[in-house]
Amino acid sequence: MPQTFTVSDAVELAVVERSGFVESRHAGAAIVLHPDGTVATQLGDTSSPILPRSSLKPLQALTCLTAGAPLEGERLALATASHSGTDRHVGVVRDILDSAGLTEEALRCPPAWPGDSDARDELIRERLPPARVRMNCSGKHAAMLLTCVTNGWDAATYLDPQHPLQVQIKELVERLTGEKAVATAIDGCGAPVHTTSLAGLARAIHRIGTASETSPFALHRSAGALVRAVRENPWTIDGPGRADTIVIERLGVFAKGGAEGVMVMVAPDGTTTALKMLDGSGRAATAVALRLLERAGALASSDVADAMASLPLSVSGGGIDVGAIRPAF
């Protein structure tokens, strides 16, 4: 049975410190690529397969775009988001569905409460149930549905791994990672998700993150448009005060976290990192990615420190800060 790397193949990436005592450690693996795509740093096993989870969304959204889906601006950015379900997010998802002539009933992601606490509280006050359109992957699903309508593909079965759209997604994943997927699983939202190594994931995200909209190649132009859409609309990717949105807004990076402790990030100069926390916790993933880019000289230390101060990294005791989650290097 295919499986990811083991504890013995991992390295310590982050620690949790409370009152000067290190009480927990996060082990995992990470890779950093230079702006030219060559390897700068490898920590732990970066060749074994992982499930990228939502860090695969840029590749899924890029497939929709290259398949002809009319997506741009905040609609394109939301196609690669793990959004927090605010009314603003939902409005764009519904706009994508409207352009496809569909309603939110066409979505096949599970109903969910918003990740944003204010939005969730408002739904509870109004006695409204969880909804598919509030699920953090609904933008991706709406984009997939629009792609199906654009191409005349069956919209009811768009999550079937043998559906033309899903076949094209897998082909693009294997093309950009440079690897064959050794397994395909079902993600939390119901969509297929394909394995790749951290090295392969970094290659793919680097190719997307450094693509130019003026390239003679259509795929590169589409990738450049996707990255610009995300950088111009950072609120779409995550939500107010949330990690991916913060680092995109403040540092101009292209960032996409994934469940089970996965993170990919591309600095403005093209330096790229991909990492996975082996225990599946993502609480330190953003901070570790930023520190790796800082160590590579791609981000200024003062800017990284400013961004980290806005991330939820504090450890509290008795109602006050008594420690922090921090990179182990």
C-alpha positions as MATLAB code, in Angstrom:
seq = 'MPQTFTVSDAVELAVVERSGFVESRHAGAAIVLHPDGTVATQLGDTSSPILPRSSLKPLQALTCLTAGAPLEGERLALATASHSGTDRHVGVVRDILDSAGLTEEALRCPPAWPGDSDARDELIRERLPPARVRMNCSGKHAAMLLTCVTNGWDAATYLDPQHPLQVQIKELVERLTGEKAVATAIDGCGAPVHTTSLAGLARAIHRIGTASETSPFALHRSAGALVRAVRENPWTIDGPGRADTIVIERLGVFAKGGAEGVMVMVAPDGTTTALKMLDGSGRAATAVALRLLERAGALASSDVADAMASLPLSVSGGGIDVGAIRPAF';
ca = [
       0.000    0.000    0.000;
       1.464    3.420   -0.905;
       2.326    5.534    2.097;
       4.153    8.714    3.022;
       7.569    8.987    4.676;
       8.147    7.659    8.170;
       9.144    9.266   11.459;
      12.746    8.107   11.009;
      12.871    9.977    7.685;
      11.564   13.254    9.150;
      13.389   16.164   10.782;
      12.297   18.601   13.460;
      10.696   21.618   11.796;
       8.983   23.427   14.682;
       8.637   23.430   18.442;
       5.993   24.611   20.891;
       7.482   26.504   23.831;
       5.580   27.218   27.054;
       7.172   29.318   29.795;
      10.638   28.502   28.457;
       9.927   24.774   28.281;
       9.662   22.982   24.905;
       6.587   20.806   25.367;
       5.922   19.647   21.784;
       7.822   19.136   18.549;
       6.620   18.996   14.949;
       8.632   16.771   12.622;
       8.305   16.689    8.856;
      10.122   17.310    5.614;
      10.708   20.370    3.457;
      12.409   21.474    0.267;
      13.476   24.883   -1.030;
      14.142   25.676   -4.690;
      16.251   28.544   -5.991;
      14.552   31.013   -8.378;
      15.966   28.985  -11.286;
      14.300   25.816   -9.980;
      17.412   24.072   -8.697;
      17.423   22.624   -5.182;
      18.668   24.946   -2.448;
      17.737   22.982    0.686;
      16.253   19.605    1.544;
      15.196   18.647    5.048;
      14.048   15.082    5.608;
      12.585   12.802    2.961;
      11.313   14.856    0.023;
      11.067   11.976   -2.443;
       8.377    9.800   -0.840;
       4.747   10.387   -1.876;
       2.456   12.730    0.011;
      -1.136   13.826   -0.541;
      -0.910   17.583   -1.234;
      -4.543   18.097   -0.216;
      -5.570   21.725   -0.844;
      -2.028   22.673   -1.852;
      -3.004   20.921   -5.098;
      -5.681   23.548   -5.791;
      -3.461   25.793   -7.938;
      -3.008   22.857  -10.328;
      -6.720   22.044  -10.301;
      -7.628   25.678  -10.971;
      -5.014   25.911  -13.717;
      -6.566   22.880  -15.410;
      -9.979   24.585  -15.357;
      -8.438   27.687  -16.887;
      -6.591   25.841  -19.642;
      -9.767   23.864  -20.392;
     -11.471   27.134  -21.297;
     -13.310   28.154  -18.126;
     -13.897   31.942  -18.285;
     -12.281   32.780  -14.953;
     -10.378   35.911  -14.033;
      -9.754   38.227  -11.120;
     -11.384   37.259   -7.846;
     -13.318   34.426   -9.504;
     -10.052   32.858  -10.650;
      -8.426   33.401   -7.267;
     -11.384   31.815   -5.474;
     -11.027   28.737   -7.700;
      -7.761   27.984   -5.876;
      -8.973   28.986   -2.406;
      -9.678   27.298    0.900;
     -11.911   30.175    1.898;
     -13.472   30.921    5.271;
     -17.072   31.048    4.036;
     -17.820   34.747    4.526;
     -20.687   36.349    2.639;
     -18.127   37.946    0.332;
     -16.638   34.556   -0.540;
     -20.063   33.043   -1.039;
     -21.060   35.899   -3.332;
     -18.201   35.097   -5.712;
     -18.942   31.364   -5.627;
     -22.552   32.061   -6.545;
     -21.371   34.390   -9.301;
     -19.300   31.555  -10.808;
     -22.275   29.215  -10.606;
     -24.597   31.840  -12.126;
     -22.267   32.213  -15.095;
     -22.573   28.453  -15.616;
     -26.376   28.604  -15.377;
     -26.280   26.526  -12.189;
     -27.339   26.906   -8.566;
     -25.486   25.851   -5.438;
     -27.441   22.590   -5.462;
     -25.074   21.494   -8.258;
     -22.128   21.538   -5.840;
     -20.994   18.089   -4.673;
     -18.816   19.256   -1.782;
     -20.347   18.510    1.648;
     -22.350   21.124    3.567;
     -20.267   22.986    6.137;
     -20.277   25.848    8.579;
     -18.142   28.860    7.634;
     -14.621   28.850    8.995;
     -15.047   32.555    9.759;
     -16.464   32.855   13.289;
     -18.529   35.989   12.579;
     -20.135   34.385    9.532;
     -20.799   31.182   11.471;
     -22.368   33.090   14.370;
     -24.614   34.989   11.981;
     -25.880   31.766   10.414;
     -26.591   30.338   13.857;
     -28.486   33.469   14.891;
     -30.561   33.189   11.723;
     -31.078   29.462   12.397;
     -29.652   28.530    9.014;
     -28.054   25.108    8.486;
     -24.567   24.327    7.147;
     -24.407   24.814    3.369;
     -22.341   23.481    0.490;
     -21.604   27.001   -0.708;
     -20.018   27.789    2.689;
     -17.645   24.817    2.480;
     -14.057   26.020    2.084;
     -13.609   24.211   -1.244;
     -16.792   25.519   -2.874;
     -14.847   27.908   -5.102;
     -12.876   25.009   -6.573;
     -16.058   23.023   -7.088;
     -17.842   25.963   -8.729;
     -14.899   26.397  -11.100;
     -15.002   22.699  -11.956;
     -18.717   22.951  -12.721;
     -18.171   26.010  -14.922;
     -15.442   24.107  -16.782;
     -17.847   21.223  -17.393;
     -20.572   23.514  -18.753;
     -18.046   25.336  -20.946;
     -16.921   22.062  -22.506;
     -20.290   20.296  -22.639;
     -19.175   17.694  -20.105;
     -21.582   16.066  -17.657;
     -21.800   18.273  -14.576;
     -23.454   15.714  -12.318;
     -20.417   13.402  -12.316;
     -17.634   16.003  -12.249;
     -15.965   14.360   -9.222;
     -15.637   10.930  -10.832;
     -11.909   10.190  -11.301;
     -12.726    9.051  -14.863;
     -14.545   12.292  -15.726;
     -12.809   14.221  -18.562;
     -12.001   17.112  -16.206;
     -10.469   14.884  -13.531;
      -8.453   13.029  -16.172;
      -7.060   16.353  -17.398;
      -6.250   17.441  -13.829;
      -4.277   14.267  -13.204;
      -2.422   14.687  -16.502;
      -1.450   18.255  -15.608;
      -0.381   17.221  -12.098;
       1.911   14.562  -13.538;
       3.215   16.950  -16.198;
       4.117   19.769  -13.806;
       5.426   17.584  -10.973;
       7.383   15.406  -13.376;
       6.112   12.317  -11.560;
       3.489    9.644  -12.003;
       0.903    9.607   -9.236;
       1.291    6.356   -7.290;
      -2.150    6.762   -5.729;
      -5.339    8.759   -6.054;
      -7.435    9.396   -2.944;
     -10.651   11.262   -2.211;
     -10.074   14.630   -0.567;
     -12.228   15.952    2.263;
     -14.348   17.895   -0.223;
     -14.998   14.794   -2.343;
     -12.650   15.616   -5.235;
      -9.834   13.294   -6.337;
      -6.400   14.229   -4.971;
      -3.218   12.720   -6.447;
       0.026   11.839   -4.720;
       3.324   13.473   -5.511;
       6.557   13.912   -3.617;
       7.427   17.179   -1.906;
      10.121   17.642   -4.542;
       7.538   17.152   -7.291;
       5.058   19.480   -5.609;
       7.734   22.152   -5.267;
       8.608   21.799   -8.970;
       4.971   22.208   -9.968;
       4.337   25.220   -7.740;
       7.616   26.807   -8.840;
       6.584   26.450  -12.480;
       3.247   28.083  -11.734;
       4.633   30.747   -9.416;
       7.308   31.915  -11.860;
       5.195   31.774  -15.035;
       4.769   34.886  -17.176;
       1.550   36.193  -18.698;
       3.606   37.269  -21.717;
       4.974   33.776  -22.361;
       4.557   32.319  -25.858;
       3.092   29.218  -24.192;
      -0.603   29.241  -23.300;
      -0.126   27.161  -20.150;
       2.440   29.623  -18.807;
       0.207   32.589  -19.600;
      -2.669   30.950  -17.743;
      -0.440   30.177  -14.744;
       0.776   33.780  -14.689;
      -2.813   35.003  -14.711;
      -3.704   32.690  -11.830;
      -0.811   33.891   -9.667;
      -1.631   37.544  -10.382;
      -5.275   36.951   -9.487;
      -4.270   35.485   -6.116;
      -1.788   38.248   -5.314;
      -4.320   40.929   -6.247;
      -7.130   39.277   -4.272;
      -5.530   37.729   -1.169;
      -8.820   37.885    0.773;
     -10.227   35.148   -1.482;
      -7.648   32.482   -0.647;
      -8.319   32.218    3.060;
     -10.054   35.072    4.836;
      -9.634   38.091    7.125;
      -6.850   37.544    9.658;
      -6.083   34.057    8.369;
      -2.618   32.751    7.552;
      -2.519   32.516    3.743;
      -4.266   35.860    3.347;
      -1.889   37.557    5.793;
       1.316   36.416    4.103;
       0.069   37.165    0.588;
      -1.038   40.664    1.630;
       2.103   41.525    3.579;
       4.853   39.719    1.707;
       3.558   39.335   -1.845;
       4.159   35.596   -1.773;
       2.027   33.021   -3.566;
       0.920   30.713   -0.745;
      -1.439   27.768   -0.432;
      -1.828   25.648    2.639;
      -3.273   22.158    2.583;
      -4.785   19.874    5.189;
      -2.550   17.497    7.153;
       0.253   20.034    7.511;
       1.074   20.752    3.858;
       2.238   24.186    2.689;
       3.609   25.612   -0.558;
       4.930   29.135   -0.963;
       6.641   31.111   -3.732;
       8.479   34.352   -2.936;
       8.315   37.294   -5.360;
      11.791   36.388   -6.689;
      10.689   32.809   -7.483;
      12.278   31.039   -4.512;
       9.886   28.211   -3.666;
       9.280   25.957   -0.704;
       7.056   22.947   -0.078;
       6.723   21.155    3.243;
       4.672   18.639    5.193;
       4.309   18.221    8.927;
       4.264   14.482    9.497;
       1.781   14.658   12.380;
      -0.732   16.445   10.127;
      -0.806   19.664   12.152;
      -0.678   22.844   10.111;
      -0.307   25.252   13.028;
       3.411   25.847   12.363;
       3.455   25.298    8.596;
       3.199   28.945    7.535;
       5.873   30.072    9.985;
       8.269   27.326    8.873;
       7.725   28.155    5.199;
       8.422   31.834    5.865;
      11.579   31.007    7.815;
      12.817   28.753    4.992;
      12.312   31.544    2.441;
      14.001   33.995    4.807;
      16.999   31.673    5.215;
      17.239   31.422    1.420;
      17.476   35.212    1.194;
      14.141   35.566   -0.582;
      12.343   37.492    2.186;
      13.673   40.202    4.504;
      13.913   39.193    8.164;
      12.050   42.298    9.320;
       9.179   41.589    6.934;
       8.974   37.961    8.054;
       8.970   39.007   11.710;
       6.156   41.478   11.021;
       4.059   38.840    9.262;
       4.694   36.226   11.953;
       3.496   38.675   14.613;
       0.070   38.544   12.957;
      -0.102   34.746   12.781;
      -1.768   32.651   15.525;
       1.498   31.427   17.028;
       1.095   32.466   20.662;
       0.813   29.954   23.498;
      -1.400   31.193   26.324;
      -1.581   30.424   30.000;
      -3.947   32.044   32.462;
      -5.169   34.387   29.777;
      -1.746   35.794   28.857;
       0.950   34.858   26.332;
       3.510   32.549   27.922;
       5.205   31.074   24.868;
       5.029   30.509   21.147;
       4.946   28.053   18.290;
       8.155   28.659   16.358;
      10.346   27.184   13.637;
      13.051   24.917   15.012;
      15.817   26.700   13.113;
];
